[in-house]
């Protein structure tokens, strides 16, 4: 189920990293899973689990078209998400956009 995230993001850019993007330059994406949401239990066993995580996009381009491309890629892949924050990082001069996602 987690491959859906990476596959969707690779339709936007090939600069897609899992957990860490140390040394990355230019615009890039970092995704990671961080927990579970809903879980279906029956007869003392887990039968279904939703995994949650974040996608972070780093760009120096104001009004970057990849903002819409990322959301479209997630929609096209059937991945639930919400825009969590947009921040300007003074030290690196990056605009940092974060989405929270959930897959089943």
C-alpha positions as CSV (number, residue, x, y, z in Angstrom):
1,X,0.0,0.0,0.0
2,X,2.9,2.4,0.6
3,X,4.1,2.0,-2.9
4,X,1.1,4.0,-4.0
5,X,2.6,7.2,-2.4
6,X,6.0,6.9,-4.1
7,X,4.5,5.9,-7.4
8,X,2.1,8.9,-7.4
9,X,4.9,11.4,-6.4
10,X,7.2,10.1,-9.2
11,X,4.6,11.3,-11.7
12,X,5.5,14.8,-10.6
13,X,9.3,14.6,-10.2
14,X,12.1,12.1,-10.0
15,X,13.4,13.9,-6.9
16,X,11.4,11.8,-4.5
17,X,13.0,10.7,-1.2
18,X,11.8,8.5,1.6
19,X,12.5,9.9,5.1
20,X,15.6,11.9,4.3
21,X,16.9,14.0,1.4
22,X,20.3,15.0,2.8
23,X,22.2,16.7,0.0
24,X,19.2,17.2,-2.3
25,X,19.3,20.3,-4.4
26,X,16.6,22.1,-6.4
27,X,13.0,21.3,-5.8
28,X,12.3,17.9,-4.2
29,X,9.8,15.8,-2.3
30,X,10.2,13.8,0.9
31,X,7.6,11.3,2.1
32,X,7.3,9.2,5.2
33,X,4.8,7.1,7.0
34,X,4.4,7.9,10.7
35,X,1.6,5.8,12.2
36,X,-1.8,4.3,11.7
37,X,-5.3,5.7,11.7
38,X,-8.3,3.4,11.6
39,X,-7.8,-0.3,12.2
40,X,-10.4,-3.0,11.8
41,X,-10.1,-5.8,14.3
42,X,-12.1,-9.1,14.4
43,X,-11.6,-12.3,16.4
44,X,-8.6,-10.7,18.1
45,X,-6.8,-10.1,14.8
46,X,-6.1,-7.0,12.7
47,X,-7.9,-7.3,9.4
48,X,-7.4,-3.9,7.9
49,X,-5.2,-0.9,8.8
50,X,-4.9,2.6,7.5
51,X,-1.4,4.1,7.4
52,X,-0.8,7.8,7.8
53,X,2.2,10.0,6.9
54,X,3.5,13.2,5.4
55,X,4.7,14.5,2.1
56,X,7.0,17.5,2.2
57,X,7.7,19.6,-0.9
58,X,10.6,22.0,-1.0
59,X,10.8,24.7,-3.6
60,X,12.3,28.1,-4.1
61,X,9.7,28.9,-6.8
62,X,6.7,31.0,-5.7
63,X,3.5,29.7,-7.2
64,X,5.2,26.5,-8.2
65,X,3.0,24.5,-10.6
66,X,4.1,21.3,-8.8
67,X,1.8,22.3,-5.9
68,X,-1.2,21.4,-8.1
69,X,0.6,18.5,-9.8
70,X,1.2,16.9,-6.4
71,X,-2.4,17.2,-5.3
72,X,-3.6,16.0,-8.7
73,X,-1.3,13.0,-8.5
74,X,-2.6,12.0,-5.1
75,X,-6.2,12.4,-6.3
76,X,-5.5,10.3,-9.4
77,X,-4.0,7.6,-7.2
78,X,-7.0,7.6,-4.9
79,X,-4.9,8.7,-1.9
80,X,-6.7,10.7,0.9
81,X,-4.8,13.8,1.9
82,X,-5.0,17.3,3.4
83,X,-2.8,20.3,3.1
84,X,-1.3,20.7,6.5
85,X,1.0,23.7,6.3
86,X,3.0,26.1,4.0
87,X,6.0,27.7,5.6
88,X,9.0,29.8,4.4
89,X,12.3,28.5,5.8
90,X,14.4,31.6,6.3
91,X,17.8,29.8,6.6
92,X,17.4,27.6,3.4
93,X,15.1,30.1,1.5
94,X,12.8,27.2,0.7
95,X,9.1,27.3,0.6
96,X,8.1,24.1,2.5
97,X,4.6,22.6,1.8
98,X,3.4,19.7,3.9
99,X,0.5,17.3,3.2
100,X,-0.8,14.6,5.5
101,X,-1.9,11.4,3.7
102,X,-3.7,8.2,4.6
103,X,-3.8,4.9,2.6
104,X,-5.5,1.6,3.2
